[in-house]
Amino acid sequence: MFASSPGRRAVLAGAAAVAAVAGAPALAGPAHAGPAHAGPAHAAYRWRNVVIGGTGFITGVLFHPAVRGLAYARTDIGGAYRWDDRRERWIPLLDHLGWDDWNLLGVEAIAVDPAHPDRLYLACGTYAQAWAGDGAVLRSDDRGTTWRRTDLTVKLGANEDGRGAGERLLVDPRDSDTLWLGTRHDGLLTSADRGATWTPATGFPATPSATGQGVTLLVAAGRTVYAGWGDGGDANLFRTVDGTTWEAVPGQPSGPSARVPIRAAYDRHTRELYVTYADAPGPNGQVDGSVHRLRTATGEWTDVTPARPDGAGDTFGYGGVAVDARRPGTVVVSTNNRWAAVDTLYRSTDGGRRWRSLKDTAVLDVSETPYLAWGEAAPKFGWWIQALAVDPYDSEHIVYGTGATLYGTRDLRHWAPQIRGLEETSVRQLLSPPTGQAHLISGCGDIGVLYHERLTASPSRGMATNPVFGTATGLALAAARPSYVVRTGWGDHGNGAYSDDGGRTWAPFAAQPALGKDAPGPIATNTDGSVLLWVFVHGDGTGYPAHRSTDNGATWSEVPSFPKGATPVADPADPTRFYAYDTGTGTLFASTDSGRTFTARATGLPSGDSQFELVAAPGRSGDLWLSTKWNGLYRSTDGGAGFSKTAGPWASYTLGFGKAADGAAYPAIYLVGATEAVTAVYRSDDEAKTWVRINDDAHQWGWTGETITGDPRVYGRVYLATNGRGIQYGEPV
């Protein structure tokens, strides 16, 4: 999700190349606890996912070769999971990673030990850019229940181009204490102590590039280890038979269709290695590819490509590959980035001589996750298919990942999402209406807006249509008329819509400003729904004045006095009032004429803060809260004429309101903020005079600073947006 371009090469520190933390204690909570400080009290909460089902890029899936029903999955920004075969659901393994470790929720690679089933290894690091933290290797002796951690001095790129390749982490087939780790910009690393310390692998012949892919895959074929290389050169596949000496594999394929080795799988019965190739690392940008088979005993290569891209309309590469552990010569491969004809899986039972497309006979059932239809009559078989696995104990149990889910079959014909428990949505907006069937409406990355009739099932209506959005940029309701909801986002058939039934059905705005197509931003509606204010912001951060509509988006007029790029906030009680905070000047602007004009009120507020949020307390006119990352929390009770700083966490990232506690006259306040000890989720029942922490060290979910809101109908219930672990909701125990 949300791919970034590869960053600069990390600088290796000292002769050891990689720093390590050896012998650290097992971690049931965060990897590094902060210093002990007195802080807010704790309140016991139960945390669960609001069910959507997948929604993100499943970049890897791996069955354990020696344990029936044991499998793992990795994602580009949402952590790793273990399959619970008895309950038929995925168990998240990295929710303990906190705010400071958000970069580790992207999992670059998984490794299991065939000889020790309880051992699990993860290579973690989301981005390779200079601003991102270094990667880490997490190692577990209990299948991911607890962890030990080794910090690296190199960067990994689980959300970079090439994130569907791999696996880049491998337990050596000759020695369970020896591990290999392929990096993007720092070559091949090895560990002799089960991942506790790492050093550069001696004798590896390829030279890393600052912008390349580096090692794209590691696979064991008997006692030989093969490494794929994505940075070009005379060879892109290397091997070692002794763990010390590396050589280019003789006779390997070349040319554009075999430029980058994506994945590899070894058939131990026939002693053949299958390798998928593409002309680019993917998941986007591939237009050519191939599949080749190496007979490891003789060194003979054979081109076994199922279908060739035509170089015109039907272009694609190859991605996943898996062999059937029970049936010699049976192999499955996936196409990737095949948008014209739609991606497929090809299966062969004779070593690649003949292939059958499994898509051609597939019956897809997405009734459990209806959003997968994407507003169409029927779902697609898949896209971004690079994760692929065949169950070693069931030849007809095949699973493959897409950009949104994990499909599985038990008979090679009927397919359904095998996704329960796995939630990877990047969430942008949350609304909890005071009335109506749905307690929650969400605006998300990639899948637009969702109407959650139940918190425990994927929305039955799927993603909002008419029009379909990719990523939502704005979501608002009229406080005194909550059946009226508006949304904005990136869409191919319009960028704004309204609903008169609380978000169940939608109608597109009849018109939109020219900026709507290229820079759709946040939107607000006043308390009775008679006025809309829509702001436009380009991807580079350039902001523009708001545009105003009084006819459901049929006509729009610019509001020149609105601070460019600011987020409009409607007063929840007075339909003539709107507010906006200009972080560049530290000024609160207000309108008392229904958004026609804005004038400056409070000045001298925190300016230049990299993260801020202006929120109006429900049911009250002029009661405003300003949440700032570096300066804490401020409040105004006079419509923004003056603000005072409140007690509580020194940093406030996002704030929302919910139903008041019994006997309390003011709504409960929910906040993601930081004390000296920890960044956490807090609740206040007394207007921010005192706070209690309501999450714990096992439930942190990395970066959670986008948005939070309480439920106006259920005291104590809070909804929290994450960047890769979907929507979390908590309730007092």
Sequence and secondary structure as in RCSB ss.txt:
>XXXX:A:sequence
MFASSPGRRAVLAGAAAVAAVAGAPALAGPAHAGPAHAGPAHAAYRWRNVVIGGTGFITGVLFHPAVRGLAYART
DIGGAYRWDDRRERWIPLLDHLGWDDWNLLGVEAIAVDPAHPDRLYLACGTYAQAWAGDGAVLRSDDRGTTWRRT
DLTVKLGANEDGRGAGERLLVDPRDSDTLWLGTRHDGLLTSADRGATWTPATGFPATPSATGQGVTLLVAAGRTV
YAGWGDGGDANLFRTVDGTTWEAVPGQPSGPSARVPIRAAYDRHTRELYVTYADAPGPNGQVDGSVHRLRTATGE
WTDVTPARPDGAGDTFGYGGVAVDARRPGTVVVSTNNRWAAVDTLYRSTDGGRRWRSLKDTAVLDVSETPYLAWG
EAAPKFGWWIQALAVDPYDSEHIVYGTGATLYGTRDLRHWAPQIRGLEETSVRQLLSPPTGQAHLISGCGDIGVL
YHERLTASPSRGMATNPVFGTATGLALAAARPSYVVRTGWGDHGNGAYSDDGGRTWAPFAAQPALGKDAPGPIAT
NTDGSVLLWVFVHGDGTGYPAHRSTDNGATWSEVPSFPKGATPVADPADPTRFYAYDTGTGTLFASTDSGRTFTA
RATGLPSGDSQFELVAAPGRSGDLWLSTKWNGLYRSTDGGAGFSKTAGPWASYTLGFGKAADGAAYPAIYLVGAT
EAVTAVYRSDDEAKTWVRINDDAHQWGWTGETITGDPRVYGRVYLATNGRGIQYGEPV
>XXXX:A:secstr
   B        BTTTBS    S   BSS SS        EE  EEEEEE   B S EEEEEE TTSTT EEEEE
SSS EEEEETTTTEEEES TT  GGGGGGGSEEEEEEETTEEEEEEEEE S  STTS   EEEEESSTTSSBEEE
E SS   TTBTTTTSB  EEE TT TT EEEE SSS EEEESSTTSS EE TT      SSS  EEEEEEETTEE
EEEE S SS SEEEESSSS EEE TT   SGGGSEEEEEEEETTTTEEEEEEESS SSSS   EEEEEEETTTTE
EEE  S    SSS   EEEEEEE SSSTT EEEEEES TTT   EEEESSTTSS EEGGGG EE  TTSGGGGTT
SSS  S SS   EEE TT TT EEEE SS EEEESSSSEEEE  TT B  BEEEEE  SSSS SEEEEETTTEEE
EES SSS  TT B TTTTEEEEEEEEEETTEEEEEEEEEEETT SEEEESSTTSS EE S   THHHH EEEEEE
 TTS  EEEEEB TTS B  EEEESSTTSS EEETTS TT   EE SS TT EEEEETTTTEEEEESSTTS  EE
   S   S SSEEEEE TT TT EEEEETTTEEEEESSTTS  EE SS SEEEEEEEE   TT SS EEEEEEE 
SS EEEEEESSTTSS EE S TT   S   S EEE SSSTT EEEE BSS EEEEEE 
